Structure formats: C-alpha cells, structure tokens
C-alpha cells in the first residue's frame, strides 16, 4: 500500500525530482580556498544555500539567471550605444560567473543588475537604418523642396550614433522620420514626362493631337516636380496620362476606315 503511494508520488513529481537532482549535481561542494563569507569556498556555500533556501527557490533563481544571460547574449553590439553596452557586458560577466559557481547570493543580485543594464541600453538600430536609407536616396527621384529637410536631419543624426542618453536619439529619430514622411516621389512624373516627350505628332490624327494638347499638359505638369505633397505629383501624372489617352493613332484610324 505504502509502496504504491510512494511510487505514485515519484511518478507524479518525476520531472521536479530530476531537476532537483541535476541542480544538486551541479554543485561542486568540495572544500576550496576560503573567501569572504565562505570559509570552505563557494562550493560548500552553494550546497548550504540549497539546504537553507530549498532546491525549488534555487531552481527558479538559476532559471531567471539563465534567461537574463540568454537575453543579453542575443543582443547585437552595433545596435546600442557603446557606454551602455560596456556596462551590460560587465554585468553579464558577473551573472555568468555567479551561475557557473551556483552562487545564489550573487545570482540574486546579478540577475537584477543585468536586467537593469539591458533595459538601460540605448538602441540606435532604427537610427542607423534610417540614416542608411535616407543617405541612399537618389535626389532625381524626389522633389527638391521635399528633399530639403533630409540633409539637416542626417547631420543631426550623425552626431548621435553613439549616444550616452536617450534624448538626442529621440530627437534625431523625430527629424529623420519627419524627413522621410515628407518625401515627395516624382519618379512616375519624370517617367510620364519623358514618355510624352517621345511622342511623334505624325503618328496621330491631327484632330486628336490638337485635342490632347500633350505638350501644354506636360509643361503644366512640370510644376509638380517641386511639389510638397505627393497628391499633387500623382494628379500631374494623371493629367498627362489622360491627355495621352485622347490620342488616336493614324494606323488605328485607317484600320477602322478600311473595315
């Protein structure tokens, strides 16, 4: 009867027991050189902590420490300011040593300090991405007016790629985002103007050429090359395309007459 109850208990708590055994096995509880508050070294101290605090508490603490270490090691140095990164690496080294030694007292402090160091990191990932994106713009594809804020924004951003505080980064990001949002793309308008310029009057009926008046439409549309709103450029493209749609080719007229 009791044997069945004992077996049932072990079966129900099998994983917990295995985890506790693994935690105990990790403790190198042999006498070593004495250290502060550890007269027999860190190993026996860790074993004593296991007895005092309980294996469940130690298991939870080691799990928290592992997760904090993994979180830190997943980060990429170039995405953060170097000052904060240096502090984080220092705290990471302490946490890894505490975990390796199974020093519960040090782990408890190390996981808090490492988490705080990670949270204090200043990210420059978006900043660098926007700098790269705006620096690669082809001026020919955007209206001159809308491009004007880009250069000053890039100049400010260039001074904040290795920040020591969040404020300058936020300011630079605001400028870059605004510059990007304000860009007016004239690629389609340039293409429409170029295509209209290649039209040959002799290819179209005189009546439709006069009615479309493509040359005049194109001249008016060119004003949108300095537009400050994308809607104005899109409207200019439409006027050119609408004018071209009025053209009737001589060949299509002749084919229609022949029919």
C-alpha positions in Angstrom: 0.0 0.0 0.0 2.7 2.5 1.1 4.9 1.3 -1.8 2.2 2.2 -4.3 1.7 5.6 -2.7 5.5 6.3 -2.8 5.7 5.1 -6.4 2.7 7.3 -7.4 4.3 10.3 -5.7 7.6 9.8 -7.5 5.8 9.3 -10.8 3.8 12.5 -10.3 6.8 14.6 -9.4 9.4 12.8 -11.6 10.5 16.0 -13.5 10.8 18.1 -10.3 12.9 15.4 -8.7 15.1 15.1 -11.8 15.5 18.9 -11.9 16.5 18.9 -8.2 19.0 16.2 -8.7 20.6 18.0 -11.6 20.8 21.2 -9.5 22.5 19.2 -6.7 24.9 17.5 -9.1 25.9 20.9 -10.5 27.1 22.0 -7.0 30.8 21.3 -6.7 30.6 21.0 -2.9 34.2 20.2 -2.2 36.4 22.3 0.2 38.2 25.1 -1.6 40.1 28.2 -0.8 38.3 30.3 1.8 36.6 33.5 0.6 34.6 36.2 2.3 31.6 34.7 4.0 32.6 31.3 2.5 35.1 29.7 4.9 35.1 26.5 2.9 34.9 28.1 -0.6 31.9 28.7 -3.0 31.0 25.0 -3.5 30.1 24.2 0.1 28.4 27.6 0.4 26.2 26.8 -2.6 25.4 23.4 -1.1 24.4 25.1 2.2 22.3 27.6 0.3 20.5 24.7 -1.3 19.7 23.3 2.1 18.6 26.7 3.5 16.7 28.2 0.6 15.4 25.0 -0.8 16.0 23.5 -4.2 12.8 25.0 -5.7 14.0 28.5 -4.9 17.5 27.8 -6.3 16.0 26.2 -9.4 13.8 29.3 -10.0 16.8 31.6 -9.4 19.0 29.7 -11.8 16.2 29.7 -14.4 15.9 33.5 -14.1 19.6 33.9 -14.4 19.8 31.7 -17.5 17.1 33.7 -19.1 18.7 37.1 -18.3 22.0 35.8 -19.7 20.4 34.4 -22.9 18.6 37.7 -23.3 21.9 39.6 -23.1 23.7 37.3 -25.4 21.1 37.6 -28.1 21.7 41.4 -28.4 24.0 42.8 -31.1 26.6 45.3 -30.0 26.3 47.6 -33.0 22.6 48.3 -32.2 23.4 50.1 -29.0 25.5 52.9 -27.6 29.0 51.8 -26.5 28.9 53.2 -23.0 25.7 51.3 -22.0 27.0 48.2 -23.9 30.2 48.2 -21.8 28.2 48.3 -18.6 25.9 45.5 -19.8 28.9 43.3 -20.7 30.3 43.8 -17.2 27.1 42.8 -15.6 26.8 39.8 -17.9 30.2 38.5 -16.9 29.2 38.7 -13.2 25.9 36.9 -13.9 27.7 34.1 -15.9 30.2 33.6 -13.1 27.5 33.5 -10.4 25.6 31.0 -12.5 28.7 28.8 -13.1 29.5 28.9 -9.4 25.9 28.4 -8.4 26.4 31.3 -6.0 22.8 32.1 -5.1 23.5 35.3 -3.2 25.5 36.7 -6.1 23.0 35.4 -8.7 20.1 37.1 -6.9 22.0 40.5 -7.2 23.5 39.8 -10.6 20.2 39.0 -12.4 18.7 42.2 -11.1 21.7 44.3 -12.2 22.0 42.6 -15.6 18.3 43.1 -16.3 18.6 46.8 -15.4 21.7 47.2 -17.6 19.8 45.6 -20.6 16.8 47.8 -20.0 19.1 50.9 -19.8 20.7 50.2 -23.2 20.1 52.9 -25.8 19.1 51.4 -29.1 20.5 53.0 -32.3 19.2 50.3 -34.6 16.3 52.3 -36.1 18.6 55.4 -36.2 21.2 53.7 -38.2 18.7 52.1 -40.5 17.1 55.5 -41.3 20.5 57.1 -41.8 21.4 54.4 -44.3 18.0 54.6 -46.1 18.0 58.4 -46.4 21.6 58.6 -47.3 21.0 56.2 -50.3 18.2 58.3 -51.8 18.6 59.4 -55.4 17.8 63.1 -55.5 16.4 62.8 -59.0 13.5 60.8 -57.7 12.2 63.4 -55.2 11.0 66.9 -55.4 13.7 69.4 -54.4 11.5 71.0 -51.8 10.7 67.7 -50.0 14.4 66.8 -50.0 15.4 69.9 -48.2 14.9 68.6 -44.6 16.9 65.4 -45.3 20.4 66.8 -45.2 19.9 68.7 -41.9 18.3 65.6 -40.3 21.2 63.4 -41.4 23.7 65.9 -40.0 22.0 65.8 -36.6 21.7 62.0 -36.6 25.4 61.6 -37.4 26.3 63.1 -34.1 24.0 60.7 -32.1 25.1 57.3 -33.4 27.0 56.6 -30.2 24.7 58.2 -27.5 25.0 58.3 -23.8 21.4 59.3 -23.2 18.1 58.7 -24.9 17.1 62.3 -25.6 19.4 63.0 -28.5 18.4 59.7 -30.2 14.7 60.5 -29.9 15.3 64.0 -31.3 17.3 62.6 -34.3 14.7 59.9 -34.9 12.0 62.5 -34.9 13.8 64.6 -37.6 14.6 61.5 -39.7 11.1 60.2 -39.6 9.6 63.6 -40.5 12.1 64.0 -43.4 11.2 60.5 -44.7 7.5 61.1 -44.3 7.7 64.4 -46.1 9.4 63.0 -49.2 7.5 63.5 -52.5 8.4 60.9 -55.1 8.5 62.3 -58.6 9.8 59.1 -60.3 6.4 58.4 -62.0 6.1 62.0 -63.1 9.6 62.1 -64.6 8.8 58.9 -66.5 5.5 60.3 -67.7 7.2 63.5 -68.9 9.9 61.5 -70.7 7.4 59.2 -72.4 5.3 62.2 -73.5 8.3 63.8 -74.9 8.9 60.8 -77.2 5.5 61.1 -78.9 5.6 61.8 -82.6 2.9 64.1 -83.9 2.8 62.4 -87.3 1.8 59.1 -85.6 -1.6 60.6 -84.5 -4.5 62.1 -86.2 -4.4 65.9 -86.3 -7.7 66.3 -84.5 -6.7 64.1 -81.6 -3.3 65.7 -81.4 -4.9 69.1 -81.1 -7.5 68.0 -78.6 -5.0 66.2 -76.4 -2.5 69.1 -76.5 0.0 66.9 -74.7 2.9 69.4 -74.9 0.9 72.0 -73.0 -0.3 69.5 -70.4 3.3 68.3 -69.8 4.5 71.9 -69.3 1.8 72.5 -66.7 2.6 69.2 -65.0 6.3 70.0 -64.6 5.3 72.4 -61.9 4.6 69.4 -59.7 8.3 68.5 -59.8 8.7 71.0 -56.9 5.6 69.9 -55.1 5.4 69.5 -51.3 2.6 67.0 -51.4 2.5 63.6 -53.1 -1.1 64.1 -54.2 -0.1 67.0 -56.4 2.5 64.8 -58.2 0.0 61.9 -58.6 -2.5 64.4 -60.1 0.1 65.7 -62.5 0.9 62.2 -63.7 -2.8 61.6 -64.2 -3.3 64.7 -66.3 -0.5 63.5 -68.7 -1.9 60.0 -68.9 -5.4 61.4 -69.5 -4.1 63.6 -72.3 -2.3 60.7 -73.9 -5.5 58.6 -73.7 -7.2 61.1 -76.0 -4.7 60.5 -78.8 -5.8 58.4 -81.8 -3.1 56.8 -83.9 -3.2 57.2 -87.7 -2.9 53.4 -88.1 -5.9 52.7 -85.9 -8.0 55.3 -87.8 -7.0 53.8 -91.1 -7.8 50.3 -90.0 -11.2 51.4 -88.7 -11.9 53.2 -92.0 -10.8 50.1 -94.0 -13.2 48.0 -92.1 
